[in-house]
Amino acid sequence: MTKQIIYVTDGDAAAAKAVATATKTIGIGCLTLSGGNPTNCTYEQLLKSINETTDEIIVLLFDDAGQPYEGRGETLMIRLANEKEINVIGALAVASTERSGDWTKVDVSVDRYGKLSERGVDKEGFRDIEENRIHGDTVYCLDQLPIPVIVGIGDLGKMGGRDDSKRGAPVTATALQVIIERGR
């Protein structure tokens, strides 16, 4: 059975909590094994966990801890995208504060208020000046992969408290819903 995968380009504790909360709310699976800052699991461990889950859609976290260009999280994303039994249906491209670092094109962004925008967003979830582009630290490889929907988003679980897991991580949930609706 082919697994439907959504990549998230952030893996710190706040992001893991927000993703776990949002996925539970919308009824899809989440594996935080690849989370961390940076991602610390092996490819074999991650692939085994994916294959063992019974969820149809699985969200995975990846993090490069600010390393420019292709880091550990991105290496795993690239390898997974080439697996026959894996179909990457979308990615949440998480913004960072570093503007001179990596960037990627996005199809749409979700701002801190849960509104869709053709503009990118910054780390705080405010609409940016650039159209369809976001700056982040684990987004370098996204343009190179066959990902049908890339959604830009601010720092998961944060954004001035608007995406806090205690509030249900509503911005993260909205962004994941966009991928599910558009990426299948």
LINSULPE-V658839 format. One record per backbone hydrogen bond with DSSP energy under -1.0 kcal/mol. CO is the residue of the C=O (numbers start at 0). NH is the residue of the N-H. E is the energy in kcal/mol with one decimal. If there is no record, write none. Layout:
co=CO nh=NH e=E
co=CO nh=NH e=E
This chain:
co=2 nh=86 e=-3.1
co=3 nh=57 e=-2.9
co=4 nh=88 e=-2.5
co=5 nh=59 e=-2.7
co=6 nh=91 e=-3.0
co=7 nh=61 e=-2.4
co=10 nh=35 e=-3.2
co=11 nh=15 e=-2.7
co=12 nh=16 e=-2.2
co=13 nh=17 e=-2.4
co=14 nh=18 e=-2.9
co=15 nh=19 e=-2.4
co=16 nh=20 e=-2.3
co=17 nh=21 e=-2.8
co=18 nh=22 e=-2.8
co=19 nh=23 e=-1.6
co=20 nh=24 e=-2.1
co=21 nh=25 e=-2.1
co=22 nh=26 e=-1.1
co=22 nh=27 e=-2.3
co=28 nh=58 e=-1.9
co=31 nh=34 e=-2.1
co=41 nh=45 e=-2.1
co=42 nh=46 e=-2.8
co=43 nh=47 e=-2.2
co=44 nh=48 e=-2.2
co=45 nh=49 e=-2.4
co=46 nh=50 e=-2.3
co=47 nh=51 e=-1.6
co=48 nh=52 e=-1.2
co=55 nh=3 e=-2.1
co=56 nh=28 e=-2.7
co=57 nh=5 e=-2.4
co=58 nh=30 e=-2.6
co=59 nh=7 e=-1.9
co=62 nh=38 e=-2.5
co=63 nh=66 e=-1.6
co=70 nh=74 e=-2.3
co=71 nh=75 e=-1.8
co=72 nh=76 e=-2.0
co=73 nh=77 e=-2.6
co=74 nh=78 e=-2.2
co=75 nh=79 e=-2.6
co=76 nh=80 e=-2.1
co=79 nh=82 e=-1.8
co=82 nh=85 e=-1.2
co=84 nh=2 e=-3.0
co=86 nh=4 e=-2.6
co=89 nh=6 e=-2.3
co=90 nh=150 e=-2.9
co=91 nh=8 e=-2.2
co=92 nh=152 e=-2.0
co=101 nh=135 e=-1.8
co=103 nh=133 e=-2.3
co=107 nh=151 e=-2.5
co=108 nh=116 e=-2.2
co=110 nh=113 e=-2.3
co=114 nh=110 e=-2.7
co=116 nh=108 e=-2.6
co=117 nh=131 e=-3.1
co=119 nh=127 e=-3.3
co=121 nh=124 e=-2.1
co=122 nh=154 e=-3.3
co=124 nh=111 e=-2.6
co=125 nh=121 e=-2.3
co=129 nh=119 e=-3.0
co=131 nh=105 e=-1.1
co=133 nh=103 e=-2.1
co=134 nh=95 e=-2.0
co=138 nh=141 e=-1.2
co=140 nh=143 e=-1.5
co=141 nh=144 e=-1.2
co=144 nh=146 e=-2.2
co=148 nh=90 e=-2.0
co=149 nh=106 e=-2.8
co=149 nh=107 e=-1.2
co=150 nh=92 e=-2.7
co=151 nh=109 e=-2.5
co=152 nh=94 e=-2.7
co=154 nh=157 e=-1.8
co=157 nh=162 e=-2.1
co=158 nh=161 e=-1.4
co=160 nh=163 e=-1.2
co=163 nh=166 e=-1.5
co=163 nh=168 e=-2.2
co=164 nh=167 e=-1.4
co=168 nh=172 e=-2.4
co=169 nh=173 e=-2.1
co=170 nh=174 e=-2.3
co=171 nh=175 e=-2.4
co=172 nh=176 e=-2.2
co=173 nh=177 e=-2.1
co=174 nh=178 e=-1.7
co=175 nh=179 e=-2.4
co=176 nh=180 e=-2.7
co=177 nh=181 e=-2.3
co=178 nh=182 e=-3.2
